Amino acid sequence: MDPKRKVSFKDFVQDAATLGEAAFKAKFSDPLLVFIENGAATANTKLIDTPAHGTELGGDDTGQFSLGTGSYATFEQSLSCVVAIEKTARNPFATMITVGRSLNNDIVLAVPTVSKFHAYFARSSEPTIPWRLVDQNSKNGTFIDAVQIRAMEAQDLYSGRILTFGNDANAVFVLPQALWDFITINKSLV
């Protein structure tokens, strides 16, 4: 699996399980968003990954999503797809990994309750809290563990926190080590 592709959670876990811990950490150095089926990535959601337009999560009624190559897979778990939190050339802000509905964001969520430029991730200078999330004064808010965060104020992120963009895009923020631990403990997922 190409770590730059956005894939189903099941396919991600199966691929990751074939790697040793060192190879996993080398391949997946950035944090990940694991979208939750009852949020933006539901059974009625399609994941489209195109280099020119970014990764777009938006609705359709097929109950399937694309792995970016034209192939489709159905959801089999409540954790539906994995998206790397990584910088792209689409966004001009050097220190921000942006999230929003507009196609110039690093992570594009084609969900009506998500603003065009909804929020952004930023690396922290503190080693114990390597990532932060900032709401960009979005219309429907950004939530961490069901608590709305204040606009324009950086909020610390820890692995396992539930993020909600708008009302409908729910994801778990996961650091690579925590996801590796989850995969090795839950071998039955593979």
Wavefront OBJ file of the C-alpha trace (Angstrom):
o trace
v 0.000 0.000 0.000
v 1.268 3.447 -0.875
v 1.244 5.482 2.382
v 0.159 8.561 0.434
v -3.089 6.909 -0.710
v -6.204 7.148 1.375
v -7.536 3.648 1.977
v -10.144 1.641 3.818
v -9.366 0.903 7.445
v -9.550 -2.835 6.766
v -7.045 -2.634 3.883
v -4.769 -0.387 5.928
v -4.747 -2.842 8.850
v -4.113 -5.827 6.565
v -1.195 -4.051 4.893
v 0.249 -2.780 8.171
v 0.078 -6.243 9.739
v 2.509 -7.544 7.114
v 5.146 -5.051 8.273
v 7.338 -5.218 11.334
v 7.208 -2.333 13.802
v 10.289 -0.550 12.395
v 9.029 -0.816 8.796
v 5.568 0.384 9.868
v 7.020 3.471 11.597
v 9.234 4.218 8.597
v 6.300 3.948 6.190
v 3.805 5.853 8.369
v 5.607 8.724 10.066
v 2.732 11.239 9.972
v -0.346 11.076 12.204
v -3.511 9.671 10.692
v -7.209 10.371 10.730
v -9.318 7.229 10.974
v -12.781 8.260 9.847
v -15.713 6.829 11.745
v -18.564 5.374 9.729
v -21.291 7.436 11.396
v -19.486 10.666 10.479
v -18.327 11.970 7.107
v -17.330 8.484 6.040
v -20.563 6.541 6.281
v -21.894 3.632 4.295
v -23.138 6.307 1.881
v -19.735 7.937 1.392
v -17.292 7.757 -1.458
v -13.582 8.434 -1.015
v -11.953 9.984 -4.063
v -8.201 10.477 -4.241
v -6.822 12.458 -7.135
v -3.476 14.278 -7.126
v -4.931 17.366 -8.798
v -7.876 17.759 -6.462
v -6.855 16.229 -3.145
v -8.733 13.706 -1.118
v -12.425 14.327 -1.093
v -14.922 12.688 1.227
v -18.438 13.149 -0.039
v -21.727 11.362 -0.204
v -23.086 8.904 -2.651
v -25.602 6.137 -2.248
v -23.623 3.128 -3.445
v -22.367 2.061 -0.014
v -18.868 1.866 -1.488
v -15.764 3.995 -1.695
v -12.876 4.258 -4.102
v -9.312 3.431 -3.146
v -8.148 6.053 -5.630
v -7.580 3.595 -8.441
v -11.141 3.017 -9.574
v -11.485 -0.099 -7.412
v -14.206 -0.176 -4.789
v -14.644 -1.821 -1.411
v -17.608 -1.945 0.954
v -17.394 -0.872 4.593
v -17.095 -3.786 6.981
v -16.282 -1.978 10.214
v -17.271 1.228 11.958
v -13.752 2.551 11.293
v -14.059 3.176 7.597
v -11.009 4.849 6.065
v -7.554 6.154 6.911
v -6.238 9.543 5.755
v -2.682 10.705 6.448
v -2.282 14.164 7.961
v 0.339 15.431 5.550
v 1.266 18.600 3.719
v 0.474 18.879 0.008
v 1.321 21.422 -2.678
v -2.360 22.460 -2.909
v -2.182 24.597 0.234
v 0.104 27.676 0.231
v 0.489 27.857 4.041
v 3.869 26.315 4.895
v 3.118 25.526 8.542
v -0.504 24.374 8.164
v -2.089 21.131 7.063
v -5.522 22.409 6.124
v -8.934 20.733 6.302
v -12.035 21.967 4.523
v -14.513 21.634 1.680
v -12.466 23.589 -0.871
v -10.212 21.610 -3.210
v -7.117 23.608 -2.248
v -7.036 22.048 1.251
v -4.643 19.258 2.172
v -7.585 17.171 3.399
v -10.809 17.873 1.495
v -14.075 16.917 3.170
v -16.936 17.325 0.695
v -19.497 17.498 3.462
v -22.072 20.352 3.538
v -21.471 21.174 7.236
v -17.716 21.596 6.679
v -16.523 25.113 5.801
v -14.370 25.823 2.738
v -11.329 26.360 5.004
v -12.538 24.747 8.208
v -9.475 24.066 10.376
v -5.804 23.199 10.253
v -3.277 20.938 11.923
v 0.071 22.366 12.997
v 3.157 20.814 14.506
v 3.876 21.934 18.043
v 7.295 22.914 19.352
v 6.597 20.888 22.507
v 7.905 17.307 22.266
v 5.204 15.909 24.577
v 2.398 17.426 22.462
v 3.597 17.201 18.855
v 0.333 18.292 17.141
v -2.324 20.944 17.538
v -5.637 21.673 15.838
v -6.998 25.167 15.126
v -10.551 25.983 14.030
v -10.540 28.707 11.360
v -13.753 30.348 12.556
v -15.791 27.697 10.772
v -19.572 28.059 10.533
v -20.442 24.731 12.226
v -17.443 24.414 14.512
v -14.700 21.929 15.228
v -14.966 19.560 18.174
v -12.465 17.514 20.136
v -14.077 14.703 22.137
v -17.520 16.317 21.600
v -16.407 19.682 23.046
v -16.402 22.616 20.612
v -13.038 24.339 20.442
v -12.700 28.104 20.274
v -11.965 29.573 16.885
v -8.369 30.614 16.239
v -7.034 28.949 19.431
v -4.628 26.016 19.088
v -5.801 22.892 20.895
v -3.459 20.063 21.887
v -4.006 16.714 20.195
v -3.305 13.320 21.689
v -3.714 9.977 20.035
v -7.240 8.628 20.328
v -9.046 11.965 20.445
v -12.280 12.122 18.446
v -12.369 15.071 16.045
v -15.546 16.382 14.455
v -15.474 18.882 11.611
v -18.886 20.525 11.259
v -21.669 18.199 12.308
v -20.913 15.171 10.173
v -17.193 14.470 9.670
v -15.958 12.355 12.597
v -12.451 10.930 12.819
v -10.027 9.580 15.387
v -6.651 11.358 15.527
v -4.001 8.641 15.771
v -0.229 8.831 16.101
v 1.603 6.025 14.266
v 2.840 4.289 17.458
v -0.672 4.151 18.908
v -2.064 2.709 15.669
v 0.713 0.109 15.576
v -0.123 -0.881 19.172
v -3.829 -1.114 18.258
v -3.109 -3.308 15.241
v -0.786 -5.679 17.135
v -3.246 -6.023 20.041
v -6.237 -6.562 17.736
v -4.868 -9.233 15.396
v -8.443 -10.420 14.776
v -8.995 -7.392 12.507
v -6.571 -8.837 9.969
l 1 2 3 4 5 6 7 8 9 10 11 12 13 14 15 16 17 18 19 20 21 22 23 24 25 26 27 28 29 30 31 32 33 34 35 36 37 38 39 40 41 42 43 44 45 46 47 48 49 50 51 52 53 54 55 56 57 58 59 60 61 62 63 64 65 66 67 68 69 70 71 72 73 74 75 76 77 78 79 80 81 82 83 84 85 86 87 88 89 90 91 92 93 94 95 96 97 98 99 100 101 102 103 104 105 106 107 108 109 110 111 112 113 114 115 116 117 118 119 120 121 122 123 124 125 126 127 128 129 130 131 132 133 134 135 136 137 138 139 140 141 142 143 144 145 146 147 148 149 150 151 152 153 154 155 156 157 158 159 160 161 162 163 164 165 166 167 168 169 170 171 172 173 174 175 176 177 178 179 180 181 182 183 184 185 186 187 188 189 190
